[in-house]
Amino acid sequence: MSHSPFFSRLASLTRKETRQLIRDKSNLAVGLLLPIVLILLFGYGLSFDLTNARVAVVQEQHTAQSHQVITALQGSRYLSVQQYPTLAAAQDALRRAQTDAILRIPSDFAQRHAAGDGKLQLLVNGASTSVASAALGYVSGALATQAAIVADRGGGSATMGTVTIEQRMWFNESGNSTWFIVPGLVVLILTLIGAFLTGLLIARERERGTLEALFVTPVRPLELVLAKLAPYMVLGAVDLVVCLLAAHFLFEVPIRGSLSAIIISSLLYLLVSLGLGLTISGFAPSQFLASQIALIASFMPAMMLSGFVFDIRNLPVAIQVISQILPATHFMSLIKTLFLGGDDWPLFLKECGILALYALVLINASRISLRKRLR
């Protein structure tokens, strides 16, 4: 019986917060429509793949061997071949960003190729390292394929011997960057919904003066915190379902891990994000300041430092240490493993344990932020 007043007050507060959320059309729209916009925008608009690399080809002498090289490039679905009469014209096109790479076929290519020492010059636009490396790989792959075909027709290749390499890419067989991006979108959306929306709750009530109405009631800070978290947990769960459906049906991203593990870890991270937003809202004196802090402290780090865009191992050591402090980094690693690699229970237990610790700390911090106001 000693706990009945607690649950009674909690139920009443939860009903109040749910009605407020339903009546607040702007928050409801952000919570339901913004995730859909982000999924479509990032899923279809953001890609690290280069599917139409433009290669300018300069033949200094037209020979059968040079035509074989051009045929090899034209046979790749990733390359778009553009022929230029001179190297100067091709270089001008490269400077104007009208092409991504230049393949120069020297005038002595046929003679040197017959002697087993054929050489080609490839100039790549390094303004974008991802485009440059992709173009280099596509051209090299196309030429290697053509060389293998010619060697096979000729009964073998003396220069390459009998060694062949069979490549296979694990976890992302299609080499599609969408498979890499979409699981990370779950992290960004739950971060945005959790921290940004709840980051305004207490600050808004403080500005409107409705928070003072609770001062004369027996409501305790923990009850208020839990009541404010509950409806947004439901809203975040709906967004999670939308993300999973979009990943499976729209982008055909494989979900190799246990669905229950994905849901449990996602809801745990959502609780962390909600706790962070509520803590910010409890200490911030205004809605504007709360929204700015929530954006800077949650969404931006989750996007830039969690491994969503950049591999953390390529960052400076100091930034790597900072990234490990972010809850998003731990969830990003876990969700991508569950989507593409399958169940890794030691990693699941480790990262979920870290997230649970963050949730306890942040919920307690949000309770402390209200303790002096509600007694």
C-alpha positions as CSV (number, residue, x, y, z in Angstrom):
1,M,0.0,0.0,0.0
2,S,2.9,2.3,0.5
3,H,3.6,2.4,-3.2
4,S,0.0,3.1,-4.3
5,P,0.2,6.9,-4.0
6,F,3.3,6.9,-6.1
7,F,1.7,4.9,-8.9
8,S,-1.5,6.9,-8.6
9,R,0.3,10.2,-9.0
10,L,2.4,8.7,-11.8
11,A,-0.6,7.5,-13.7
12,S,-2.3,10.9,-13.4
13,L,0.8,12.8,-14.5
14,T,1.3,10.4,-17.5
15,R,-2.3,11.0,-18.6
16,K,-1.7,14.8,-18.4
17,E,1.6,14.6,-20.4
18,T,0.0,12.3,-23.0
19,R,-2.9,14.8,-23.5
20,Q,-0.4,17.7,-23.8
21,L,1.6,15.8,-26.4
22,I,-1.6,15.0,-28.4
23,R,-2.7,18.6,-28.2
24,D,0.7,20.0,-29.2
25,K,0.5,19.5,-33.0
26,S,3.9,20.9,-33.6
27,N,5.7,18.4,-31.4
28,L,3.5,15.6,-32.7
29,A,4.4,16.6,-36.3
30,V,8.1,16.7,-35.5
31,G,7.9,13.3,-33.8
32,L,6.0,11.6,-36.6
33,L,6.8,13.4,-39.8
34,L,10.4,14.4,-39.3
35,P,11.7,10.8,-39.1
36,I,10.0,9.9,-42.4
37,V,11.6,13.0,-44.0
38,L,15.0,12.0,-42.6
39,I,14.6,8.4,-43.8
40,L,13.8,9.5,-47.3
41,L,16.3,12.3,-47.5
42,F,19.3,10.4,-46.1
43,G,18.3,7.0,-47.5
44,Y,17.7,8.2,-51.1
45,G,19.8,11.4,-51.1
46,L,23.0,10.4,-49.3
47,S,25.2,7.9,-51.0
48,F,28.9,7.2,-50.8
49,D,28.8,5.2,-54.0
50,L,30.1,6.4,-57.4
51,T,27.9,4.8,-60.0
52,N,28.8,6.9,-63.1
53,A,32.5,7.8,-63.0
54,R,33.5,9.9,-66.0
55,V,36.8,8.8,-67.5
56,A,38.4,10.9,-70.3
57,V,40.4,8.7,-72.6
58,V,43.2,10.1,-74.7
59,Q,44.6,7.9,-77.5
60,E,47.9,9.1,-78.8
61,Q,47.9,6.4,-81.4
62,H,44.9,4.4,-82.5
63,T,45.8,0.7,-82.3
64,A,44.0,-2.6,-81.7
65,Q,45.4,-2.6,-78.1
66,S,44.1,0.9,-77.4
67,H,40.7,0.0,-78.6
68,Q,40.7,-3.1,-76.3
69,V,41.4,-0.7,-73.4
70,I,38.5,1.5,-74.4
71,T,36.2,-1.5,-74.8
72,A,37.2,-2.7,-71.3
73,L,36.2,0.7,-69.8
74,Q,32.9,0.8,-71.8
75,G,32.1,-2.7,-70.5
76,S,31.9,-1.4,-66.9
77,R,28.5,-0.2,-65.7
78,Y,30.2,2.1,-63.3
79,L,32.2,4.1,-65.9
80,S,31.2,6.6,-68.5
81,V,33.9,6.9,-71.2
82,Q,34.6,10.3,-72.8
83,Q,37.2,10.5,-75.6
84,Y,39.4,13.6,-76.1
85,P,41.8,14.3,-78.9
86,T,44.6,15.6,-76.8
87,L,45.9,15.4,-73.2
88,A,45.6,19.2,-72.9
89,A,41.9,19.1,-73.7
90,A,41.3,16.3,-71.2
91,Q,43.2,18.2,-68.5
92,D,41.1,21.3,-69.2
93,A,38.0,19.1,-68.7
94,L,39.4,17.8,-65.4
95,R,40.1,21.3,-64.2
96,R,36.5,22.3,-65.0
97,A,35.2,19.2,-63.2
98,Q,33.7,17.9,-66.4
99,T,35.4,14.5,-65.9
100,D,36.6,12.5,-62.9
101,A,39.7,10.9,-64.3
102,I,42.0,10.9,-67.4
103,L,43.4,7.7,-68.9
104,R,46.2,8.4,-71.3
105,I,47.2,5.7,-73.7
106,P,50.7,6.5,-74.9
107,S,51.8,6.2,-78.5
108,D,54.1,3.3,-77.8
109,F,51.5,1.3,-75.8
110,A,51.0,-1.3,-78.5
111,Q,54.8,-2.1,-78.8
112,R,55.4,-2.1,-75.1
113,H,52.2,-4.2,-74.5
114,A,53.5,-6.8,-77.0
115,A,56.8,-6.9,-75.1
116,G,54.9,-7.4,-71.9
117,D,55.6,-3.9,-70.5
118,G,52.4,-2.0,-71.5
119,K,51.9,1.1,-69.3
120,L,48.9,3.5,-69.1
121,Q,48.8,6.8,-67.3
122,L,45.8,7.5,-65.0
123,L,45.2,11.0,-63.7
124,V,42.5,11.3,-61.0
125,N,40.7,14.3,-59.6
126,G,41.8,14.3,-55.9
127,A,39.4,17.1,-54.9
128,S,37.2,14.4,-53.5
129,T,39.1,11.5,-52.1
130,S,36.1,9.1,-52.1
131,V,35.4,9.8,-55.8
132,A,39.1,9.5,-56.6
133,S,39.6,6.2,-54.9
134,A,36.3,4.8,-56.4
135,A,37.3,5.9,-59.9
136,L,40.8,4.4,-59.5
137,G,39.3,1.1,-58.4
138,Y,36.7,1.0,-61.2
139,V,39.3,1.7,-63.9
140,S,41.8,-0.8,-62.5
141,G,39.1,-3.4,-62.1
142,A,37.8,-3.0,-65.7
143,L,41.4,-3.3,-67.1
144,A,42.2,-6.3,-65.0
145,T,39.0,-8.0,-66.2
146,Q,39.8,-7.3,-69.8
147,A,43.4,-8.6,-69.3
148,A,42.0,-11.8,-67.8
149,I,39.6,-12.3,-70.7
150,V,42.4,-11.7,-73.3
151,A,44.7,-14.1,-71.4
152,D,42.0,-16.7,-71.2
153,R,41.4,-16.5,-75.0
154,G,45.2,-16.7,-75.6
155,G,45.6,-19.8,-73.4
156,G,47.1,-18.2,-70.3
157,S,49.2,-15.3,-69.3
158,A,52.9,-15.6,-68.8
159,T,53.1,-12.4,-66.8
160,M,50.5,-13.2,-64.3
161,G,51.3,-16.9,-63.8
162,T,48.6,-19.2,-62.5
163,V,47.5,-17.1,-59.4
164,T,43.9,-15.8,-59.4
165,I,42.2,-13.8,-56.7
166,E,38.5,-14.4,-55.9
167,Q,37.1,-11.5,-54.0
168,R,34.1,-11.6,-51.7
169,M,32.8,-8.7,-49.5
170,W,31.4,-9.8,-46.2
171,F,28.4,-8.1,-44.5
172,N,27.7,-5.9,-47.5
173,E,27.8,-8.1,-50.5
174,S,26.3,-5.6,-52.9
175,G,28.8,-2.9,-51.9
176,N,25.9,-0.5,-51.4
177,S,26.5,2.4,-49.1
178,T,22.8,2.5,-48.3
179,W,23.3,-0.6,-46.2
180,F,25.8,1.3,-44.2
181,I,23.8,4.5,-43.9
182,V,20.3,3.3,-43.0
183,P,21.1,1.5,-39.7
184,G,22.9,4.7,-38.7
185,L,19.7,6.6,-39.4
186,V,18.0,4.7,-36.6
187,V,20.6,6.3,-34.2
188,L,20.1,9.8,-35.6
189,I,16.3,9.7,-35.5
190,L,16.1,8.3,-32.0
191,T,18.6,11.0,-30.9
192,L,16.7,13.8,-32.5
193,I,13.3,12.6,-31.3
194,G,14.6,11.9,-27.8
195,A,16.8,14.8,-27.0
196,F,15.2,17.6,-29.0
197,L,11.6,17.1,-28.1
198,T,12.0,16.4,-24.5
199,G,14.6,19.2,-24.3
200,L,11.7,21.6,-24.5
201,L,9.3,20.1,-22.0
202,I,10.3,21.5,-18.7
203,A,11.6,24.8,-20.1
204,R,8.3,25.3,-21.8
205,E,6.3,24.8,-18.7
206,R,8.6,27.1,-16.8
207,E,8.1,29.8,-19.3
208,R,4.3,29.4,-19.3
209,G,4.2,29.3,-15.5
210,T,2.4,26.0,-15.4
211,L,5.4,24.4,-13.5
212,E,4.6,26.5,-10.4
213,A,1.2,24.8,-10.2
214,L,2.9,21.6,-9.3
215,F,4.8,23.1,-6.4
216,V,1.8,22.9,-4.0
217,T,1.1,19.2,-4.9
218,P,2.7,16.1,-3.4
219,V,4.2,15.3,-6.8
220,R,7.9,14.2,-6.6
221,P,10.6,15.0,-9.1
222,L,11.0,11.3,-10.1
223,E,7.3,10.9,-10.8
224,L,7.3,14.0,-13.0
225,V,10.4,12.7,-14.9
226,L,8.9,9.3,-15.5
227,A,5.5,10.8,-16.5
228,K,7.2,13.0,-19.1
229,L,9.3,10.2,-20.5
230,A,6.4,7.7,-21.0
231,P,4.5,9.3,-23.9
232,Y,7.7,10.1,-25.8
233,M,8.8,6.5,-25.3
234,V,5.7,5.4,-27.2
235,L,6.3,8.0,-29.9
236,G,9.9,6.9,-30.2
237,A,8.8,3.3,-30.5
238,V,6.5,4.2,-33.4
239,D,9.4,5.9,-35.1
240,L,11.5,2.8,-34.5
241,V,8.9,0.7,-36.2
242,V,8.8,3.1,-39.2
243,C,12.6,2.9,-39.5
244,L,12.7,-0.9,-39.4
245,L,9.9,-1.1,-42.0
246,A,11.6,1.4,-44.3
247,A,15.0,-0.4,-43.9
248,H,13.5,-3.7,-44.9
249,F,10.9,-2.8,-47.6
250,L,12.2,0.5,-49.1
251,F,16.0,0.1,-49.0
252,E,16.2,-3.8,-48.7
253,V,18.8,-3.6,-46.0
254,P,19.3,-7.1,-44.5
255,I,18.4,-7.5,-40.8
256,R,20.6,-10.5,-39.9
257,G,20.5,-10.0,-36.1
258,S,17.7,-10.9,-33.7
259,L,14.8,-8.4,-34.1
260,S,14.3,-8.6,-30.3
261,A,17.9,-7.5,-29.7
262,I,17.5,-4.6,-32.1
263,I,14.3,-3.5,-30.4
264,I,15.6,-3.8,-26.9
265,S,18.8,-1.9,-27.6
266,S,17.0,0.8,-29.6
267,L,14.5,1.4,-26.8
268,L,17.3,1.5,-24.3
269,Y,19.1,4.1,-26.4
270,L,15.8,6.0,-26.8
271,L,15.5,6.1,-23.0
272,V,19.1,7.6,-22.9
273,S,18.2,10.3,-25.4
274,L,15.0,11.2,-23.6
275,G,16.9,11.4,-20.3
276,L,19.5,13.7,-21.9
277,G,16.8,16.0,-23.3
278,L,15.0,16.1,-20.0
279,T,18.2,16.9,-18.1
280,I,18.9,19.7,-20.5
281,S,15.4,21.0,-20.2
282,G,15.5,20.9,-16.4
283,F,18.7,23.0,-16.2
284,A,18.0,25.4,-19.1
285,P,16.3,28.7,-18.3
286,S,14.5,29.0,-21.7
287,Q,13.2,26.9,-24.6
288,F,15.5,28.6,-27.0
289,L,18.6,27.8,-25.0
290,A,17.4,24.3,-24.3
291,S,16.9,23.6,-28.0
292,Q,20.3,24.9,-28.9
293,I,22.0,22.9,-26.2
294,A,20.1,19.7,-27.2
295,L,21.1,20.1,-30.8
296,I,24.8,20.7,-30.0
297,A,25.0,18.1,-27.3
298,S,23.1,15.3,-29.0
299,F,22.3,15.4,-32.7
300,M,25.5,17.0,-34.0
301,P,27.9,14.7,-32.1
302,A,25.8,11.7,-33.0
303,M,26.1,12.6,-36.7
304,M,29.7,13.6,-36.8
305,L,31.5,11.6,-34.1
306,S,29.6,8.3,-33.7
307,G,30.8,6.6,-36.8
308,F,27.8,7.4,-38.9
309,V,29.8,9.2,-41.6
310,F,33.5,8.9,-40.6
311,D,35.4,5.8,-39.3
312,I,36.3,6.7,-35.8
313,R,39.7,5.0,-36.1
314,N,40.7,7.6,-38.7
315,L,40.1,10.5,-36.3
316,P,42.7,12.0,-34.0
317,V,43.2,10.2,-30.7
318,A,41.7,13.0,-28.6
319,I,38.6,12.9,-30.8
320,Q,38.4,9.1,-30.5
321,V,38.4,9.4,-26.7
322,I,35.6,12.0,-26.9
323,S,33.6,9.8,-29.2
324,Q,33.7,7.0,-26.7
325,I,32.0,9.2,-24.2
326,L,29.0,9.6,-26.4
327,P,26.1,7.1,-26.0
328,A,25.5,7.3,-29.8
329,T,28.9,5.8,-30.5
330,H,28.1,2.6,-28.5
331,F,24.6,2.3,-30.0
332,M,25.9,3.0,-33.6
333,S,28.4,0.1,-33.3
334,L,25.8,-2.2,-31.9
335,I,23.0,-1.4,-34.4
336,K,25.2,-1.8,-37.5
337,T,26.5,-5.1,-36.2
338,L,23.0,-6.4,-35.5
339,F,21.7,-5.3,-38.9
340,L,24.6,-6.5,-41.1
341,G,26.7,-8.9,-39.1
342,G,24.2,-10.7,-37.1
343,D,23.9,-11.4,-33.3
344,D,27.0,-10.7,-31.3
345,W,25.9,-11.3,-27.7
346,P,29.1,-10.2,-25.9
347,L,28.9,-6.9,-27.8
348,F,25.2,-6.7,-27.1
349,L,25.6,-7.2,-23.4
350,K,28.5,-4.8,-23.2
351,E,26.9,-1.9,-25.2
352,C,23.5,-2.4,-23.5
353,G,25.2,-2.3,-20.1
354,I,26.8,1.0,-21.0
355,L,23.6,2.4,-22.3
356,A,21.7,1.3,-19.2
357,L,24.3,3.1,-17.0
358,Y,23.8,6.2,-19.1
359,A,20.0,6.0,-18.7
360,L,20.3,5.7,-14.9
361,V,22.7,8.6,-14.7
362,L,20.6,10.9,-16.9
363,I,17.3,10.1,-15.3
364,N,18.8,10.8,-11.9
365,A,20.3,14.0,-13.3
366,S,16.9,15.2,-14.6
367,R,15.4,14.3,-11.2
368,I,18.1,16.4,-9.5
369,S,17.4,19.3,-11.8
370,L,13.8,19.5,-10.4
371,R,14.5,18.6,-6.8
372,K,14.9,22.2,-5.6
373,R,11.6,23.2,-7.3
374,L,9.4,20.3,-6.3
375,R,9.4,19.2,-2.7
